Structure formats: C-alpha cells, structure tokens
Amino acid sequence: MERKYKQNLLVSIVFALIVSITLFYMHNNYIFQTYGDVVYYDYILNGENDDIKVENVEVYHRKDSFSIGSGSIVVKNSDLINMETNFNVNIILENKDQKKEYQVELENYPEDNLKYRIQKISRKSNKSDLEDATKAKLIINNNGKTINELNLKILPVEQLEGANKEYRIENASISNQMMRLGSLKTTDEQIIKKYPNISLEYRYLKDEKLNKDNDDNYIVFKKISGKSKELVNSNDYGLFYLNEGNFKNKNLSVVIIFSNNDDKYVFSIDLTIQQVGDYYG
C-alpha cells in the first residue's frame, strides 16, 4: 500500500513538472492582458456649411470614461461675431432611442480670432451617455437664439492593440489622419525604479517591402520623453495629426526606451487594428 502511494506521488510530481515546464516555455506566446478595457465607441466629428467649419471633434466612450471635445471651429462668416457675442455651443448625439446634449466651452486661438478650440469634457461615463451614436449636430446659440446649426459627419475611429507579455499600449486608435497615442501600461513596478527615464518613439515603416528589423527603414513621427513614473501607467499621451498619407495604410509600431545613467532597456511593440469583437464603432 505504501509502495503504491509513493508511486502515485511520484507520478503526480512528474506530471506537475511537465505542466510547469510547458507553461514556462509557452509564456512568451502570451501577451500582457491586464488593463483590457472595452471601447464602446470612438468617433471623430467633422462638418462644414457657409458660416462655420468644424474639425476633429473627438467623442470617446468606454466602460468607465467619457469625453467629448477637442478639435476646432472656424468661423467663415465674420458677421456671426461682429455683434456683442457671448455664444455657447452644444453638441448633440443621438440614435434611434435617445438624444444627449453636451454644452462645450470655446477658447480663442491667439493668432486667429475666427478660430476656436473646443475644450474637452472628460469624466466618468454614466447611464445617460449613449451606447452608440448615429447622428451628430453642433448648435451655436447667442442670447438664447440659435444662430447656426450644423449636421456633423461621424467618422469611426479604429482601436489599435499592441502588447507583449509585460507591456501594453492601451487606448491607441486611428482614423485616416488622426492617431490617439494611447499610453504604456505595465504591472512591472521594478522597471520604473530601475530606469527612471523613458522615451517612446511612434513610427511607421517607410515601405512594406523594406526589412522590418532595420530601424533605418522607419519614419519616427512622434517622440515622447520624460520620467518613467509620470509616463508609465498614466493617462493618454494626446493626439497626433498626419499631414499626408493615411494611418490605416501604415505599418505602425512604438519603440520604448527605458534608461538610467548607465544602461538602457529597449524594445518595440507593433500596433495593429483590433479585430471586430471588442470594438463597437
């Protein structure tokens, strides 16, 4: 009986070792899955009529956060602001079931009194936020009177994904000419202590026929540098607008460079468009 027990114990130990070794060697095939928030929608709003032009208004809705704003309004008809004007701007989103109105603040561009920034509203999402939007409209009111109304085109933004077993670029996304840079996430707190400085280089391959392993074959279009404790696991790094070309046709990646006074730790993460399933745009 004791001999049989020892045999069973030995078999169990051998089996456990096989499983452990298998998982160890398979570990590199797994990617970092923490922070996997689902994006419910992500839009850019644009529109133009005879009086105003609205560009790159961002609407972003996740499970736990909502934002609307950024972008700009260009006043083409100066008569709109020649009077004593204290106008307010509302953006209306709607679908077949509901409508939601957001009042946004404007800020003058210093170099142009006919162009205004639309300040971004960022907050936690709530039940009143639409789960999707099929129509969008911008209304300018002055002293309670509507002086301009513009239907906006809704351009869905595609979510990007990129990760290895320890690091992930989260909340990056693209339209044709816009990229939300997202941010770098990790559960490895020691890397921040060991390497207090970080640089992220967003890039794309010059030509699909070129060697992806040669850094000289890339164009770096955005570089972000700073303290690791401030940039890692932080909020999004903002937006970047492409002057020429189309982000959706480009082979995108990010080079991450951790550094201290004596050493560097460098790796890259490829960014690909997220497959349909987690994204609802």
N, C-alpha and C positions, 0 to 999 in steps of 0.2 A: 504493500500500500504506500509506504514511504517512498519507495523507488519510483512508483508511478506518479506520485505527487511531484517529485523532483524533475521527472521527465516533462510533465506538463508545465512546470515553472520554467524550465529551460526553453521549451518551445515558445512560451509567451514572451520571454526575454528576447529571443532571436527575432520573433515577429515584430516586437516593438522597435528593435534596432533597424530592421529593414524599413519599416514605415518612417522612422526618424530620418534615416539617411536619404530615403526617396524624397521626403519633403524638403530636406536641406538643399538637394540639388535642383529641385523644382522651384525653389524660392525665387530665383532670378527670372522665372517666367511669370511671376505675379507682379502686378503693378500696384502702386500705392492707391488704396481705395478710400481712405478717410476723407472727409470733407465733401462727399459726393452729393451736394445739394442739387435738386432737380430744378431746372429753369422752366417756368411755365410759359413765359413768352418774353420776347426781346425784340423791340421794333425801333426803327428809325422813321421819323415822320418828316415829310417834305411837302411843300406846296407853293404855288405862286398864282397871283392874279395881277390886275393892273396896278394895284396900290401897294402890295407888300409881297415879300418873298420870305418864306420860312425854310430854314435849312437845318438838317441834322438834329432834330429834337429827339431825344432818347427816351424810350419807355421800357422799363425793365422790371419784371416781376418774378420773384422767386417765392419759395415756400415761406421764407421768413423776412423778406425785404421787398420794398417797392421804391422805385424812383422815377421821376419824370422831369424833363427839363434839358438843360444844356442847349447847344445849338444857338441859332440866332434868328432875329427878324430884321430884314432890311426894308426900310420904308421907301418905296419908289415914288409915291405921291407925297411931296412935301406939304401939301395942303392939310394933310392929316395932323401935322404937328405945328403948323403955323399959329394956330389958336392957343389960348391958355389950356394946355393939355395935361391932364393928370389921368391918363388912361390906365386901365387894368386889362390883363389878358387872361382868358380862360381857355383851357384845352379840354375838349370833351371827347371821351372814349365811349363807344357803345357797341353792343352786339344785339342779337335779336331779343334778348331777355331784359337787358338793363342798360342804364346810361350812368356815367360817372363824370362829374365836372371837377376840374382842378384849377385853382387860380394860381398863376405863376408870376413871380416878380421879374422886372426887367432891369438891366444895368447898361448904361451907355458905354459904347466903345470910346475911349478917349480921343481917338483920331477921326471919328466919324459920328456926327450927331444924328445920322439917319440909320445907324445900325445899332442894334441892341442885343446883348446877351440875354438868354433866358436862364434865369437862375434855377438850379436843380433842387427839387424837393426829394429828400431821401428820408425814409422812415421804415418802421416795421410794417409789413403788409397786414391788412385786416380784411374782414369778410366783405366790406363794401367795394373792394378793388375787383375789377372784372377779371374773370379767369381767362378770357380771351377778348380780343377787340377786332371787330370787322370794319368799323368806321371811326374816323377821327376828324375833328374840326377845331379850328382856332378862331376865337371871337375876341375882338378888341372893343371894349366899352369905354366911353368917356362921359362922366357925369350921368351914369345910368342909361346912356343911349348907345346902342350898337352902331359903331362907325365902320366896322369891317368884319367880314365873315369869310373864312377860307376853309374849304374842304382839303384835308391833308391825305396824301398818299401814304399807305402803310408798307414799309419795306421790312420784311422779316430779317432778323439777324441770325446767322447760324452759329451755334455754340461750338467752340473748339475744345478738344481734350488732348492732354499730354501728360504722361506720368511715367515714372519708373517705380521701383519697389519702395523708395523712401521719399520721393519728392513728386509734387504735382503742381501744374499750372492750373489754377482754378478761375472760373468765370471769365475766361478769354472768349471772345467771339468776333465775328467779322460780317460786314456787309461787303459790297463791291469795293468801296473806297475807305471804309472805316474799320478800325480794329480796336476793340476794347482789350487792353493789355493784360487784364486779369491780375493775379498775384501768385507768388510762390508759397506753397504750403508744405510743411513737413512736421512729423512728430519727433524728429531727432533734435532735441534741445541742445545736445552737446555740440553740434556743428556751429551754433551761434556763439557759444563760448570759445570754441577753438579758433574760429575765423570771424573776427568782429566786423570785417568789411565784405561787401558783396557788390557785384556788378552783373546786370542782366543785359544781354545783347539780343534784341529781337532781329531776326534776319530772314531772308528768303534766298533760295537757290537762283543763281543768275539764269541758268538754263537747265531744263530737266535732263538733258543729255550729259551734263557735267557730273563729275565724281562728287557724291555727297560727302565723302570723307575728307575732302580737301577744303579747308577753311577759306582759301583764296577764291573759291567758286561761289561765295555768298556775298550778298549786299546787306550790311547792317543798317537798318532804317530807324532804329530807336535804341538808345542806350540809357540805362538807369543805374546809378551808382549811389551807395550810401552805406549806412550802418546796418549790419545784419539784423540786429534786434528791432530795427524800425521798419525794415522792408519785408522780412520773412514773417509769414502768417499775419500780414497786415491787410488793410483794405486794398481795393483795386488801384492800379497804378495810373489809371486815366485812359484817355483815348488818343489814337493816332490816325491822321487822315493821309491817305495816299494821293499824291498829286497826279500820277499817271499809272495806268495799269489797273489790274483787278486782283484784290487779295484772294478771291476764290480760285484763281488760276495759279496761285503760287505755292511752292513747297516751303512751308513755314517751320521755323524752329527757334528755340531760345537757348543761348549759351549762358550757363550760370557759372560765375567765377567767385568762389569764396576765397578770401585771402587774409593773411596776417603779415607781420613784418618779415617773416622768414619763409613762408610757404604759401602755396595756392592749391585749391582743390577745384578742378574744372570738369564740367560735364555738360551735355546738351540734352534737350528734350524736344522731340518732334511734336508739332501741333497739327492735328488732323480734325476735319469736320466730324462732329459727333454723329453717330448713326441715329436714324429715326428710332424713337422708343423712349428716350429720356427727355427729348426736347419737343415742345409743343409750340410751334411758331405760326 
